[in-house]
Amino acid sequence: MRILAIIRQVLDAEESVYVDNRTVDLKGRKLVMDTMDEYGVEEALRIRERGAEAEIVVVGIGPARFEEALRSALSMGADRAIHVETDQEVDPIALSGVVAAIARKEEAQMIFCGGQQADWDSQALGAAVAEHLDWPALTWTRKLELKGTTLAGQRDAEDGVESFEVDLPAVVTTQQDLNEPRYPTLPNIMKAKRKEIRRETLESFGVALKVRSHGVEAQNRERLREVIDGRDAAAAASQLVAMLREKAGVMA
Amino acid sequence: MSTATVSHSSRKVSGGAFLVEDLLPGEIFTPEDLSDEQKQMAEITADFADKHVLGNIQEIEAKNFDLSRKLMRDLGELGLLSVDVPEAYGGMELGHVTSAMLTDKIAVSGSFSVTFSAHVGIGMLPLIWYGSPEQKQKYLPKLASGEWIAAYALSEASAGSDAMNIHTRAALSPDGKHYVLNGEKMWISNAGMAGLFTIFAKVDGEKFTAFLVEAGTPGLTVGPEEHKLGIRGSSTCPLALVDCLVPVENVLGEIGKGHHIAFNVLDVGRYKLAASAVGGARTVLRDGIRYGRDRIAFGKPVTSFGLIQEKIADTAADVYAGEAAVYRTVGAIDAAMPEGEKSPQQIQRAIEEFAVECSILKFWGSEMLERAVDKMFQIFGGYGFVEEFPVERAYRDSRINKIFEGTNEINRLITTGWMVKRAMQGRLALLPAIKKVMDEVMAGPSLQAPPSGALGAERSLVRNAKKLGLFCSGAASQRFGTELSEQQEVVGMLADMLAEIMVSESALLRAEKSAEQMPMGVRLAKYFIANSFRRMVMLAEKLVAAVAEGDTLRTQMAIVRRLAKHEPVNTVALGREITATMVAAGRYTVEEVRG
């Protein structure tokens, strides 16, 4: 069996966002693998560790710097990587066409991707890939177990949890309740160096971009820097209510 | 050694050469030379430190040793305790650069840093270097996995800096199967959680020897935890040895040669202490910047005030120069290490070669950290004095660094003494270099244009700092001759000058090496070197005043002034520029970050 794990590279959550000339300035900032995608890499590894025979291929579609994120996934234990290099901002629907083409070529049976992008918040990729391939999509999963070619598990629904079973192939999207990703071990970091990263160009997939980004701006949420003294609980509560009413305007 | 990860860009230089030779940037190892794999290891370690060490800091500080032990096992699982362990024993053997880098990155908490360093450094290295195959087979896997914690027991109540003066005795048992140890040890890091102790004792009261002693050995008692000012989450206890029976096969190395083990390990302990001081300073700088950015006074973030900006710039430049000096030294040690299987003597030679750099790093690094925590403390104002804020802990934790691994006083004496000894042995061309400077200054001023390039003026400053150092060494030895070592204040000033030279030169070479890709490094080096040179001139004046009088004093002061002559850098403007970048990044950075 072959499992694809789709990953992206994003700004580390600790870093501040600086927008200049309507683009996010990433220069000198710390970039990491999108944690939402990392859960997928981790789950693929766990499925294999629980006994499934699987080759795990990580796929990144983005600029040259994505290679660091691909290396991280290889250090965690993925077998090889495919890097579709492009400096263009590819919208999730266009992206899904590329992922589907790779899945067909690689004859994958399972595709993992993050339930939501850490930076632009889109949740579309998983479902769109499933649509392309005409595969079932299990989104926002919290528990997974592979029995032969059947995947059982649970996913978060609006107000509860849904248990499911599905025959592969399938697309699975991941979230923080699924697992805790491992750190790469030092020996695995050394091994990852020799693992293959296959480079392809976006053009070779003949994908037309559907959305053209015209720039971004940052919402500045200024802190009010007000501290409520909690020694007198009653006074603190009424002060808080007053602030919510007058300053925040969230109470009538 | 897995040379795959370790790129040796440092040429084979000899210890102490920084004073008498001018190196080219390509000849030293810098943090920018770390391989992608090393950077990945650094990332993981830093991430682990933030999430699991700082994330549990209250528990750690409350001496929850079960938690500390668990964190150590987690590190063991990741391979982070095996970096110095030979491959034959399941380790990674990645060299001193990697090892120092991990020590640097884990150093977000003084307490856990000490637990970690006492284990992988002074705890494990004696066994790795001097252990027999059987000893290594028996103990290394347990220590590399973190299942057992290691401790190093040298100090005693009356033998700290004068470590050779230990009173713990060992005598062979009548049946020849055991050594019977009697005595007391003090200030033993990790003692309360250790599974294996390296204990130093004198066989028959004279032969200095190391023993591997397992916890639980009859006659070994671990005393109560000390109540300490800082590093409260680390374990520090006395040991009592009362007829403690240690099997003869647990003698480490040779009988009577334990001092080699003790001192070599201390050299590594010293550079590692500096590596963790750099890591600690980087952490406290981040805390200070983030607090200062959010803290409003007079309607503005306090980071917009010049006196706060100056503290941030000072600390950032210190961290940059500290990184440069540490990685340069460990790079040189790695380059001096022979490939493949190494005998204890070969390891000893490679490390001993850089004993003076290790001592400089120790006292300079610990004092740099102290400056950093003090300056950042000031940004926190009154809140810094309260336990909820990280700088309160950092301030208490930093103090011990000036004491353990050889007090800063001892390390200053070692620094100057080592240079003098090397010169006397003819292994360091110190005397010709002094003579050259003397001739030059006697010949009168020469008009030499500073070297070109972004750091041309700094290259010339570092060169003049060396001349000042050489001139002062000459002046001091002229005055005191072989009695110099009795003049501890003068010896100390010379050590401080040597430190300024070594660290400045490291910053210079690092910045030169990456000048094109990293303009921030150029700014940081310029800032550091400008201030270092000011300190250098003050030291020279103080020294000359202590060694000369009358006409000689006047002549020597004239020489100092001539060597000190330069066009000063506007460090106020430069400091504001540096701080703007650090504040934009929200942490220490060598990149161009806007925000």
Interface residues (C-beta under 8 A of the other chain):
Chain A: E14 E15 S16 Y18 D20 D25 K27 G28 R29 E68 R71 S72 S75 Y183 P184 T185 L186 P187 I189 M190 A192 K193 R223 R225
Chain B: S2 A4 T5 D36 E37 Q40 M41 I44 D47 F48 E77 L78 G79 L80 S82 V83 M92 L94 D294 I296 A584 A585 G586 T589 E591 E592 V593 R594 G595
